[in-house]
């Protein structure tokens, strides 16, 4: 599964000139914790998040605070980590964990906003129904990618745990199938019970 498959495309954005008050209202009204900041060409130039508002609140009570902050451009976080739409969702998850961020703006090569992917979308990938995962294994992995006879492989999925049974051509194919299945969204564990003929065994009667 790729970022483009789960990202939210209808993203609320603000301009650097948007007032802090309006940005706060947008976040509160729509129950979101961050807003991408875009220029007039819809290119991403920053983010304003709950953390920025917390820092602003602390600064307001600091006697050394300089000029009053009125616009998003004065408080937004710049140099935002972004991601491309075709990147695997697992890579997005790794970036979020490594950088301790809750969301990633999805942009094209010119930094134009295409959408946003959050931790919630990553979590949702683990809620895929077992029958959907099983169908993907049979149709995409077994039939389309590996070209294996579907009648020779038994596939069951229960609470994200995939059990593979039956016979396959070689040990290498069994290992490859297990690895491909393990990478699918919604798969928690693979129980590989596949059998294969001994090396050098004749296929003739």
N, C-alpha and C positions, 0 to 999 in steps of 0.2 A: 504494500500500500504506500502511496506517495502523499506528500504534503497536499498536493492539489485535490486529492480525493476526499480530504476531511476539512480543509480550511474553510473559514467563514469568509465569503466573498463580499457580503454587504457590510462593509466596515465603516463605522462612524469616525471621521477624521476632523481635525481642527487645523487652523492656520496659526502661524506664529503670532499674528495680531489678535487672535481670539483672547478675550479677557479670561483671567483666572476664574472669575465667578461663573462665566458661561461654561467653561470646561468642567468645572465642578458639578454644575447642574446636569450636564450631559452624562457624566459618569454616574451620578446618583440616579437619574431618571432611568437610564438603561441598564443599571446594575452591572457596570463593567469597571475594571480596575485600571485601565490604561487606554490612552488615545494616541494613535499615530498623528504626528504633526507633518503636514505636507505643504509644499509651496504651491504656487499658482498652476504649475504643470502636473500636479498630483504626484510629485516625486517626494519620497520620504526624506525628511531632514531631522527628525527627532521623535521622541516619545514623551508624553507626560503621564505619570502614573501616581498611584496612591502614595508611593514612597516620596515622590517630589512634593506632594502636598504636606506630608508629615515633616519633611525638612523645612518647608516654608513656614509651617506653624511654629516650629522651634525657633526659626530665625526671627519671626515676628516679635518674640518676647526676649530677643537678644538685644541688649543695649547698644551693641556695636553694629547692628544691622544698618546697612547703607540705605539707598533709595528704596522706596516702596515698590514691590513687585506687582505689576498690573496685568501683564500679558503672558501667554503661554511661552512665547519665545524667550522670556527672561528666566524661566525656571525649567524648561524642558531638558531632558537628557539627550545629548547629541551622540554621534558615533554609535548608533544603535546596531545591535547584531541582527542580521536579516537572514532569510533563507529563500532559495529558489523553489518554484512550484514542483519541479520534477524530482526533488530530493526525497529519498525514502523516509517514511515517518519515523523509523527507528533512529535515523541520524538527527532528526529534529529533537527527539526525546533526549539523546545524548548531549546535545548542545544546551538544552534547558537545564539538565542536571549539572553539567560541568560549569555553566555560567550562573547557575542559581537564578534563572529568570522564569517568569510564568507564561510568556507569550513571545512569538516570533512573527514579525511582519513578513509577509510573503511579497517579494518584489521581482520585477523583470530585470533585464540587464541594464536598464536606465534608471533603476531605483523607483520606478513607478509602482504604486501600491496595487497589488492584485488581491490581497486578502490578509488574513491573520490566522495563525494556528496557535492554540493555547494548550495548556496541560490537560484541560478537559477533553479536547479532541483526541489526545494521545490515550487518555484513560478509556475513552469510548471504544477504541480499537480492541480493547480486551473484553468488550461485552458482545462481540459478534456471536450470533446463535450457532450452536454446534452443527446444525444441518447446513448452514451456509459455509462453514469451514470445511465440512465433509465434501460438499459439492465442489468447492474450489480445489481440494486435493484430487478428486477424481477427474474433473474436467480439465483443469489447468495444468496440474503437476503431472499426473499419471498419463493422461491421454495426449495433451498438447505438447508438453515439454519433453517427457521421457518416452512417449510412444509405447507405453506398456499396455498389455492386454488387461482390461479392467476386470475381467472374470477371474484373473489369477491372483488378484490382490484383494484382501479384506481390509476395509477401512471403517473404524468406528471412532466417534468423537463423543466424549462425555465430560462436561464441565471444562472444556479446553484441553483435555488430555486425549491425545490421538494414539490409537493402537493400530499398528500395521501388522497384518498377518498374510499368510499365503506364500507363494513362491515367486522368486524373481531370478533373472538370469545369472547374476554374479554378486559376490560380496561387495564389490565396488558400487554396483547399482543400488544395492540395499543401503549402503552408506550415503550415497548421493540423494536418494529419495528421503531418507531421514533428515538430512541437512536442509533440503528444500522445504520440507513440511515444517521443520522447526522455525523457519524464518517467516512463516505466514502469521499475519495479525490474528490474534485470538487463540493462538496455540500456546499452551502453558508448558506442556511436556510431551515427548514422543516415546511411546513404548514400542520399540522395534522388535517384533517377533518373526520377521521374515526369514524364510529358508531359501537356500540356493544349492544347485548341484555341486558336488565336490569338483575342484579344479581338475581338468583333464577327463572328466566323465563323458562318456559318449551319450549323445542325444538320441541315438537309434535304439529301436527295440531289440 
